Each structure stands twice: as C-alpha cells, then as structure tokens.
Amino acid sequence: IPLDKLSGPELVYRCWGAHLNPSLTEQEDLRAALESFLARRPDEPEIWAQLSQLYTFEYSLWFNPLDSLVRARRAARRAIELDPSNQEGWVSLALACFHDRDEAGLLEAVDRVLRINQRASNAVAWMGNILTHTGAYDRGCQITDRAMALNARAARRRTVEEARMGRTVARGGPGWRPYHRRETKGKEA
C-alpha cells in the first residue's frame, strides 16, 4: 500500500518498523507521508508525536540535520497541545530535549511520561535510558528497573545502559558527552 493511502495507525506502525532498520529514503518518504497526513488531518496527536520522533531520529542519524530539533519540539508540543495526556507526545519532547541539551525540558517531559502511565514499559524504559546518558545514572537505572519489572524483555535495555555507563566513566566523566552527536562529529565515538 502506498504511504499516502495509509491510515494514521498504519503510518505509526510503518514508522516503528523504519526505526528498526533506518534508511535515508524511507525516512524521507515517511516524513513526507506524515506531513501530508497532518496537512489533511491536523488534529491527530499520535501522528504529531510520531512526526516529532521521526525528526529527532533524522537529526541523530544525520539524515536531515537542518532545524530537525526545532521541528521535533514543535511537533511534540502540538501533540501535547491537542492532548495533554498523550504519552508519546511527552516521550517525543523528552527525546528532542535530550538531543538539544535542554535539561529542564527533558526533566519536565520525563516526569510527565512517568505520571501519565507508569505501566507503559517502553516509554518508561526510554526515559530511564536517556537519563543515564545525561549522567543521572541512579535515577535512570531505577526507572529502567521499573520497566524491567513490567516487561522482562526490557532487561536488554539495562544491559546496554550499564555498558554505556561504563564507557562514559572510562572516557572521563558523566553525562551528555559521548552520546551527543555535536561532540562526536568527526571523532570516533
């Protein structure tokens, strides 16, 4: 089925699949399809949240770095504006704030994600993961432990986090540095 013929939920599923094996052409096609969908139906918070995540991934993967984080934050805010309890909107905002090094925005979004639905193991695990990358290891690991208690498959995330934490400490300290692309551009990560 062509992307422009997919329903909102079908577009979300396609985006989830694209995150598993990202490619520049698929990101471009999905971005165009999401933007087109929202031009026709602008009141869909789940689609705004997904578009925000797509913009953030474009930034982090170097697919489309020009103002991607500005667009990601704008799309996440639109999702939240349409539905303040939209957990994916808050997850999307947290991811964009993380990459933009906006600690206050990140912490606000993480807190909202956790207040909206603590049983959404993937969202909870995401928040724990990004907090460990900021240097908030104890809190990040506690949050990830919560996700693991809900979903045993989330245990893999914890192993990855612990490996990354060790790598961070080995490279000279906590927080943001080894994982933020602005500081790794042109360097071996």
Helices and strands as residue ranges (DSSP letters): G 3-5, H 8-20, H 24-40, H 45-60, H 68-82, H 87-99, H 103-116, H 121-134, H 137-150, G 152-154, H 155-170, G 177-179, H 181-184
